[in-house]
Amino acid sequence: MITLLDYGAGNVRSVVNAIEKLGGKIKPVTKPSDILDAEKLLFPGVGNYENMIRILTEKNYIAPLREYLKADQPFFGICLGMQALFEGSEEDVSGNESLSMFKGRVNRFKTDLAVPHIGWNGVNLKKDSPVFKDVLPDTKFYFVHSYHIVPEDESVVLTTTNYDYEFVSSVQQGNIIGTQFHPEKSGNAGIKLLENFIYQKDLRAKKAVDIKAKGLSKRIIACLDVRTNDQGDLVVTKGDQYDVRDEGNVRNLGKPVELAKRYYEEGADEITFLNITGFRDFPLKDMPMIKVLEQTSKNVFVPLTIGGGIRDYTDSNGKTYTALDVASRYFRSGADKISIGSDAVDIAEQYLKTGKKTGKSSIEEISRVYGNQAVVISVDPKRVYVNSPDDAKKHHVIKTQFPGPNNEAYCWYQCTVQGGRKTRDLDAVALAKACQELGAGEILLNCIDKDGTNSGFDLELINAVRNAVCIPVIASSGAGCEDHFFQVFEKTSAQAALAAGIFHRKEVPIQNVKNYLLERNIEVRSTI
């Protein structure tokens, strides 16, 4: 019996699914005494540190948690659940009291690398701990965070990880364990960690070790465009320049839950669902898509992103739902990140016009509650060619290696909305920078000109945006062969690359992409 401390923020469904898949039973904490009655306590903290501590305080969980921990009862804290063991965080400006089980604090990454630190990274093992029993030394785990712990006592360090510099990525003292990475999102290795926590009778580390690991991987992401076809079935489809119909019918490339499971088994590092009919229907009533997330998260233990229709709504009865309400429902259904598209353009335009943050936009509200690592901005730009930078002074103009139809030597990237059907007087670089300032944690960078062409990613666009922001960038649109993935990682600093059609049609298997990259010394997560 595993007692789950779910304080109401983020995706805990995957943790529950993982425990139940392993044969464990979940007992949720509903009152303070449930903590003290626990045989083994699992605390998956997700989102914002200040928000977490505030809720724990309001629910009167702080005192029983301290009592449970001081008794050296089996405890596994994940992400914020580990950070809460320390004395406070730079993310919390309120002065709320933390658990203070260990000396030390939580600091923001101080690096020129992209923050948040997102992706699959290795762990340097410092203790021979039963929780790592039968976990291979070169295994990688999934991280998604902007802050890391800085313990004062080195004896609590279980693992460290390298991201520009070495930081502590998990701790252990007696039966108390905490990981910065997410085992429930780390595939088979993460599931094995949870299995060890459930079934090992004595969790205490026996001796010190020093086992080194490899570094951060480039991510390969499978994208599933999901919509209802004319027969009312929810299908995965794909279009050229976003036209998903072929001879009048919606292209049907498979069922979303089945395809997602296939990609997980083939080694996808993340899976993204884009609900391309989300803008037509109120998402909280879009039960098929919610059901897709719920069913997928039962068997897919890598990060899931959902996009489409995440904005404020007023229903036919006059009841208003915020984008935060919509996002929360998706998180509770199994999503780890949400993707905002057209609405982000409106938000950025307003912000750039006034120069002021309202605190009420979907980007700001969702990042405030769930953390900026949970907010992805999906950018859909297209090239606009000009003869000179003076012809587009308002925009970020680049000199291109691919001249325009009239031999124009320059271009800028114009943002579009509503699936590329409408253009706006805003460029992709300005949009990405504005959304970063508002609290977004990642950019999904599409390119209408490249979509469906199989001609490779737009490297000029990727470099322009990546050089302008300090958050991770996912390259999208145009992949047609293994070498295109190599080119994007070799010639840009994109952290991930996403593809759809070539994976759906089995033209380029995911494992082929990874093998090709490994042969050329690009670090990727091995799934063999």
Helices and strands as residue ranges (DSSP letters): E 2-4, H 13-21, E 26-28, H 32-36, E 40-45, H 49-58, H 62-70, E 75-79, H 80-83, E 104-108, E 117-122, E 124-127, G 130-132, E 140-145, E 147-151, G 154-156, E 157-162, E 166-173, E 176-179, G 183-185, H 187-199, E 208-211, E 219-228, E 234-237, E 245-246, E 249-250, H 256-266, E 270-275, G 283-285, H 287-296, E 304-307, E 313-314, E 320-321, H 323-333, E 337-340, H 342-354, H 362-370, G 372-374, E 375-379, E 381-386, G 389-392, E 398-399, E 410-417, E 422-427, H 428-438, E 442-445, H 459-466, E 473-475, H 482-491, E 496-499, H 501-504, H 510-519
